[in-house]
Amino acid sequence: MTALTEFERLEAMGLWRPERDAQRRDVLVTLGDATLAIYTPDERALAHWSLPAIERLNPGERPALFSPGAEAGETLEIDDDLMIDAIGKVHRAVRRTRPRRGFVRNAVMVAALVGLGLLGVFWLPGALIRQATTVAPPAVRADTGARLLDQVARLTGPPCRNPNAGQALDALNRRLIGSARGQIVVVREDIDTALALPGGIVVLGYSAIEDHDGPGPAAAQVLVALERAEMLDPIARLLQASGPWSAIRLMTTGEVSDEDLRAYADRLVANPPPRVPAPRVIERFAEAALGAEAYTSARGVAGDTALPAPRTTERAILSDGQWVALQSICSPS
């Protein structure tokens, strides 16, 4: 997309307010493939916004005021004309990749419905879901993951973002996810185990950090969630829960409906995730060189109380200082 390449890696300073009553703070703003990333001046990640969902709160005024959604309390104030114009242009370009509402969109939907009616006997729902999963591009996955995270946050509370824990969370990301696309998001309310969302997002409950003496249990939850995502793509899992019509919508409009995301978030948080076979957990943990603490925790997370710890050289997950800092992630700023 021309608009995306023209403004690739554009950066500017801004004023970010994480909540309605919070104090504004200086931040660095960067445009990515399908997200707007917000960092501290020393480049510690604070937030990622989905570009198609961004709302301009004061059109035509300067400085510009943006939010990640119509009902979000989070805001970003930018005074840089080039960045303001770039956000507008890239936002419009990303939204144009979705078919416009109206005759063309309705015609496509009608044709899809008729085709499904004629070929329903031969084209099973599973084939639809596999096709939708295969063709979903990274930008759609990132957008779907960000929107699903908003729905999960409805039940768990918003992501914890104490700036004192930012570097420690970045270190945990590097240690467990590495250079792959993805991020760990910590939420305050307890969830049974970490959840893998589309776009590489892993949602981790704060209790995995707060209730333990070290990072092993948190690391175990994250790695099991990543292995669960390897077993079945999070997009496919979402479409399986939502049904073939959701797969058709994703292929024809580039998005899953808010209603389907809301229902899936309710189901995802309320129900325990599927079990991960012990051999896959052992292999994943061996590659990450985790210690005995993580394996002990993983027996419950993976659903296998007989999970053995393989012989492997242990590497520290976080330093003591990083672990102490990470424990403050849900504390008031």
Beta strands, then each sheet from edge to edge (+ up, - down):
strand 1: 11-17
strand 2: 25-31
strand 3: 35-39
strand 4: 45-50
strand 5: 55-56
strand 6: 64-67
strand 7: 75-78
strand 8: 183-187
strand 9: 195-197
strand 10: 201-205
sheet 1: 4+ 3- 2+ 1- 7+ 6- 5+
sheet 2: 8+ 10+ 9-
end
